[in-house]
Amino acid sequence: MNDKLKLLIEHYDSEVATLQLLIKEELEIEENYQAASWYQRGLSAAKTELHILHSFNEPFYSQKDRILQRITWIKKSFLNLKRKTKAI
């Protein structure tokens, strides 16, 4: 069971990376916003599945992920504030 779960996680990780690349290509190279929108919907679904699979594998995954997202947001906010104060 654990090997199958790891295999599914690897598959969805790969799917997420591929969809992110496709979205970037559609927006930057093709300027095809409709296709990017469809890929974004697929990306959202793949991330949801990946999140569920990680939760099976690691009981506190959701809490850890939420904390890491907050830390990333705080770091970005701090860097933006730092840039703004240097500009003044």
N, C-alpha and C positions, 0 to 999 in steps of 0.2 A: 504494500500500500504506500509506504513512504517513498519508494523509488518512483512509483507512478505519479505521486504528488509532485515530486521534484521535477519530473519530466514535463508535467503540465505547467509548472511555474516557469521553467525554461522556455517552453513554447510561447506562453503569453508574454514573457519578457522580450522575446524576439519579435513577436507581433507588435508590441508597443513601440519598440525601436524602429521597426519598419514603417509603421503608420506615422510616427513623428517625422521620419525622413521624407515620406511622401507628402505630408502636409507642407513641410518646408519647401520642397521642390515646386509644388503647385503654386505656392504663394510667391516665392522669390523668382522663379524661372518662368513659369507659365502664366502667372497672374490669373489662375483659374480658381476663383473663390468658391464656386459651386462644388467643384471636386474636393477642394480642401475642407469644405463643410461636411461632405459625406465621410471623408477620412476622419474628421474630428469626431463624428458620431461613433464610428467604429473604434476609435481610440478610447473614447469614454467607456464604451462597453467592455473593451479588453482590459482597461485599468480596473474596472469594477470586478471583473472575474479574477484578475490577478490579486486584487486586495482580498477577496474571499479566500482564494487558495492560500495566500500568506497567513490568513487568520487561522486556517486549519493547521498549518505547519507550526505557527508560533502564537500561543494564546493572547499575548499582549501586543500583537503587531499593530493594531489600530491605535492604541494609546501612544506607542513609540513613534508611529508615523505622524500622528497629529503633533506631538512635541517637536519632532524634527522639522515639520513644516513651519511651526511657529518660530523656531530658532532661525531658520532660513529667512523668513519674513523680517524678523528683527534685524538680522545682519544686513539685509538689503536696505531696510529703512535707515539704519545707522550710516551705511555708506553713502546713501543719497543725501542725508542730512550733513554729513561731513563734506561732501562735494559742494553743497549749497553754501556752507559757511566759508569755504575757501574762496568761492566766487565773490563773496561780499567783501 
